[in-house]
Amino acid sequence: MQYAILCYNDEDVVWSWTKEEDDAVMARLGVVHDRLIEQGKFGAGIRLLPTTAATTLRKNTDPPVVVDGPYAETKEQLLGFYIIDVENLEEALEVCRDLTRANPGGAYEVRPLALFVPGTQIG
């Protein structure tokens, strides 16, 4: 089963890290990444740029409206995500526990994935 792990944190804190602090977190995360790669469970890990680089398409009007900037109304923002291929939710949560030990703070949201290919039943 594939799961997405959505990584939330306070981007003001994360983007204020020095290069050395950021490198240290990335090195700790690399240990988790390497283990998942060796186990054939790592699909992708994506780090998003700050919400100030975001563009939003509001689809509740016709035509949709495109606006610049962040519209996150929460203390924590989506900063990145992983795609993993594990047996079940408990195993996905164990990956989150490993990630938390490497990069504390914020939250990880876990969602099962279903591949969307029009005209195809994939699950």
C-alpha positions, -999 to 999 in steps of 0.1 A, spaced: 0 0 0 13 34 -8 10 63 17 17 100 15 33 115 46 25 152 46 51 172 66 38 202 85 59 227 105 62 264 112 80 276 80 93 307 98 113 285 121 125 260 94 135 287 69 154 306 97 178 277 102 214 284 94 229 263 67 246 242 93 214 236 112 196 227 79 224 204 68 223 186 102 185 180 99 189 168 63 217 144 73 195 129 100 166 126 76 191 110 51 196 81 75 158 74 74 157 79 36 186 55 31 169 28 52 137 31 33 155 30 -1 174 -2 10 140 -17 20 124 -7 -14 98 14 4 109 49 -6 88 65 -34 98 101 -32 106 129 -8 98 164 -18 107 196 0 85 225 -9 97 261 -11 81 286 13 44 295 10 56 330 -2 65 312 -35 30 297 -38 3 305 -64 -33 295 -57 -60 288 -83 -94 294 -67 -119 271 -85 -151 284 -70 -156 309 -98 -158 306 -136 -133 312 -149 -111 302 -119 -91 330 -103 -53 327 -100 -38 346 -70 -2 350 -58 9 341 -24 2 320 6 -32 315 20 -24 291 47 -45 301 77 -27 278 102 3 281 124 20 252 106 24 250 68 28 220 44 66 220 39 70 188 20 58 152 16 70 116 11 55 88 -9 62 54 7 52 19 -1 46 -1 31 24 -30 42 -1 -10 64 -8 21 84 12 9 114 43 6 93 36 41 78 33 55 113 66 38 123 83 57 94 68 89 108 82 81 142 117 77 125 112 110 107 102 127 140 134 115 157 154 131 128 133 163 126 113 171 157 84 196 157 53 200 136 32 171 125 30 144 100 -3 136 83 -5 101 68 -29 94 39 -33 62 18 -30 68 -19 -50 55 -48 -35 60 -82 -58 80 -105 -57 70 -141 -89 78 -160 -106 46 -173 -85 23 -151 -94 7 -118 -62 8 -97 -62 5 -59 
